[in-house]
Amino acid sequence: MERVITDKAGRRLTLRKFGVLETLRLFKGVGPELSTNNAYIGVASYAGSVAMIDDIPMPFPASEAAVEALIERLGDEGMEAVMAAAKPAAVEAVVADAGN
């Protein structure tokens, strides 16, 4: 399921579902050392969830260099928008699991 958000720069960011398979692919791409760095993987996961910027397809990052290039392209505005969009979904998942 894709979701479209807009960042402060006015760009349309299309987000892809980021599941277990995408997580495994990201771990493989960045290697064993960065895969265990929670801060790095967290930011890389947010970036990897971006499927398109202004209707231009963004390939899933398959290496450390690709992760960094995507983050550079998104910039602070894009990353902030992606992280803000992900937070409500995480909260809803916890509430659903709790049954509240």
C-alpha positions as CSV (number, residue, x, y, z in Angstrom):
1,M,0.0,0.0,0.0
2,E,1.4,3.4,-1.0
3,R,0.8,6.7,0.7
4,V,1.6,10.1,-0.6
5,I,2.8,12.9,1.7
6,T,4.1,16.4,1.0
7,D,7.3,17.8,2.6
8,K,8.0,21.4,3.6
9,A,9.7,22.0,0.3
10,G,6.4,21.1,-1.5
11,R,7.7,17.8,-2.9
12,R,5.3,14.9,-3.2
13,L,6.8,11.8,-1.5
14,T,5.2,8.4,-2.3
15,L,5.9,5.9,0.5
16,R,6.1,2.2,0.0
17,K,5.2,-0.4,2.6
18,F,8.4,-1.3,4.5
19,G,8.1,-4.8,5.7
20,V,10.3,-7.7,6.8
21,L,11.6,-8.4,3.3
22,E,12.6,-4.8,2.8
23,T,14.4,-4.9,6.2
24,L,16.3,-8.0,5.2
25,R,17.3,-6.4,1.8
26,L,18.5,-3.3,3.6
27,F,20.5,-5.3,6.1
28,K,22.1,-7.2,3.2
29,G,22.8,-4.0,1.3
30,V,24.5,-2.0,4.1
31,G,26.4,-5.0,5.5
32,P,26.8,-6.6,8.9
33,E,28.4,-3.7,10.8
34,L,25.8,-1.0,9.8
35,S,23.0,-3.6,10.2
36,T,23.6,-3.7,13.9
37,N,23.7,0.1,14.3
38,N,20.2,0.9,15.3
39,A,20.4,4.6,14.7
40,Y,21.7,4.1,11.2
41,I,19.2,1.4,10.3
42,G,16.4,3.5,11.7
43,V,17.2,6.4,9.4
44,A,18.0,4.2,6.5
45,S,14.6,2.5,6.9
46,Y,12.8,5.8,6.7
47,A,14.7,6.7,3.6
48,G,14.1,3.3,2.1
49,S,10.3,3.7,2.5
50,V,10.3,6.5,-0.2
51,A,9.2,5.0,-3.5
52,M,8.9,8.3,-5.5
53,I,9.8,11.9,-5.2
54,D,7.5,14.1,-7.3
55,D,6.5,11.0,-9.3
56,I,10.1,10.1,-10.1
57,P,10.7,6.5,-9.0
58,M,13.4,6.0,-6.3
59,P,15.0,2.5,-6.4
60,F,15.2,0.7,-3.1
61,P,18.7,1.4,-1.6
62,A,20.9,-1.7,-2.0
63,S,24.1,-0.3,-0.5
64,E,25.4,2.2,2.0
65,A,26.2,4.6,-0.8
66,A,22.6,4.3,-2.2
67,V,21.2,4.9,1.3
68,E,23.3,8.0,1.7
69,A,22.4,9.3,-1.8
70,L,18.7,8.9,-1.1
71,I,19.0,10.7,2.2
72,E,20.9,13.5,0.5
73,R,18.3,13.8,-2.1
74,L,15.5,13.9,0.5
75,G,17.3,16.4,2.6
76,D,16.1,17.5,6.0
77,E,12.6,18.4,4.8
78,G,12.0,15.1,3.2
79,M,13.3,13.0,6.0
80,E,11.3,15.0,8.6
81,A,8.1,14.4,6.5
82,V,8.8,10.7,6.2
83,M,9.5,10.3,9.9
84,A,6.4,12.3,10.9
85,A,4.3,10.2,8.6
86,A,5.6,7.0,10.1
87,K,5.0,7.9,13.7
88,P,1.1,7.7,13.7
89,A,1.3,4.3,12.0
90,A,3.6,3.0,14.8
91,V,1.3,4.4,17.5
92,E,-1.8,2.8,15.9
93,A,0.0,-0.5,15.7
94,V,0.8,-0.5,19.4
95,V,-2.8,0.5,20.3
96,A,-4.2,-2.3,18.0
97,D,-1.9,-4.8,19.7
98,A,-3.0,-3.7,23.1
99,G,-6.6,-4.0,22.1
100,N,-7.5,-0.4,23.2
